[in-house]
Amino acid sequence: MTEQLIGPGKKVTLHFAIKMDSGQLVDSTFDKKPATFTVGDGSLLPGFEHSLFGLGTGAKQSITLAPEKAFGPHNPNNVQKLSRTQFEGMELSEGLMVMFSDAAKAQLPGVVKDFDAQQVTVDFNHPLAGQTLIFDVEVIEVI
């Protein structure tokens, strides 16, 4: 039987760790149950998936992903200044995550970057946007 390699439509079980290039750990499955997904099902960002292509069972890899292959570049257009009145009764602090509803009523997280008596600056970029990430993987099974 030929070894199965990761590619489109393959079912993959693996352990992973995502670290910022500073070494700070963002997420990991190495200390818990491994992750299982089917390539292309939307569980992983395409840049993470494509970095796994060609790996087989038992492979261990450390992959550095530029922002464009991970959560995208930081977009200054996603930083908005909103009226303080929209935050009536809220105790604000820098770094506070606030959920907003967009026009389609979907929940959209934003992070408070700055505020004063008149306005609040909110960053709607993914918290890891603009970050180079290190993606450590250990492939357990490819079907």
N, C-alpha and C positions, 0 to 999 in steps of 0.2 A: 504494500500500500504506500502510495506517495505521501510525503509530508504535506499537510495542509498549510498554506501560507495566508496571511491576512490580506484580504482584498474585498471588493464589493460583494455584499450579500453573505459574507462569512459570519458565523456566530463565534464570538471571541470572549474568553474569560481571562482576565488579567488583574494584576495588582498595579496600581499607579500611584505616583506622588507628583504633585505639581508644586514647584517652588519658584519664587521670584529669583531673579539673577543675584540678589543680595544673599540668597540662601534661605530666606524666610519661607517656611512651609505654609502653603495655602490649603491643600487638601491631600489626603492619602487614604488608601485602602490597605496598606501593608499591615496595619494593626487590627484589621477587621475582615469581614467577608469580601472576597474579590468581586470586581465589577464584571457583569456579563452583558453584552449588547450585540446587536447585529449591525455590521458595517452598513451605514446609510440610513439607519432608523432615526437619526437625529439625536441620539443620546450623547454623542461627542461632537464637538465642533469639527467641521471638515478638515481644518489644518491639523488637528490632533489625529484624526483618523488617517489622513494621508501619510502622516509621519510613521505610521505603523505598517503600511503596506510592505509586503515581502517578508515580514517577520513570521517565525513559526513557533510552535510549542517549545518552551524552555528558553526562548530568547530573552535577554536582558539588555536594555538599551537606555541611554540617557540622551534625550533629544532637546536641543535648544530651539525654541520657537520665537521668531520675531513677532512683534505685536500684530502684524498683518496676517500671520498664520494662527494667531491665538484669538484674543478678544478685540482686535482692531486697534488702530491708532486712537489717541485721545482726540476727540472732536470738540474744538472750542464752541461750536454752534450748539452743543448739547449742554452748555452751562447757561442757565437762565437766571435773570433777576426778576423776582416776583414780589408783589406787594406784601408787606408784613401783615396786612389785614387777612390774608388767606391762611394765616397761621394763628388766628385768634385763640387764646386760651392754651396754646402749646408752649411748653418750656423748651426753647431751642438751645442747641449746643452744636459746635462745629463737629462734623463727623456723624451727626444724627441721620439715620436713614428714615425717610418719610415716603409713604406710599401715596401716589396720585392716580387718578383715573384719567385716561386719555379720552379722546372723542368717541372711541368705540367701547368705552367703559372697561377697557383692559387695565389691569394694575401695572403701574410703572414706578419703579423705585428711583428715588433721587436722594443725593447726599448733601446735607447742608454744609456749604463751604465757608460762608460768612453771613453775618446779619447785623442790622442796626435797627433803629426805631421805625424806619420807613420801608426797608426792603430786605429780602432774604435771597442770597445767591445759592442756587441749587445746581448740582452737577448730575445730569442724567446719563453720563457715560457709565459703562460697566466699570466697577471698581478696579478691574485688572486691565482696562483699556490703556494702551500705550506702554505696557510692561512686556519686557522680554521674559519668557518663562522657560523653566527647565522641567521637562516631562520625563520622569523616570518610569519605566515600565518593565514588568516581568510577565511574559505571556505564559499562561497556564495551559490553555487549550484553544485550538482553532478547529472549528467544524465546518 
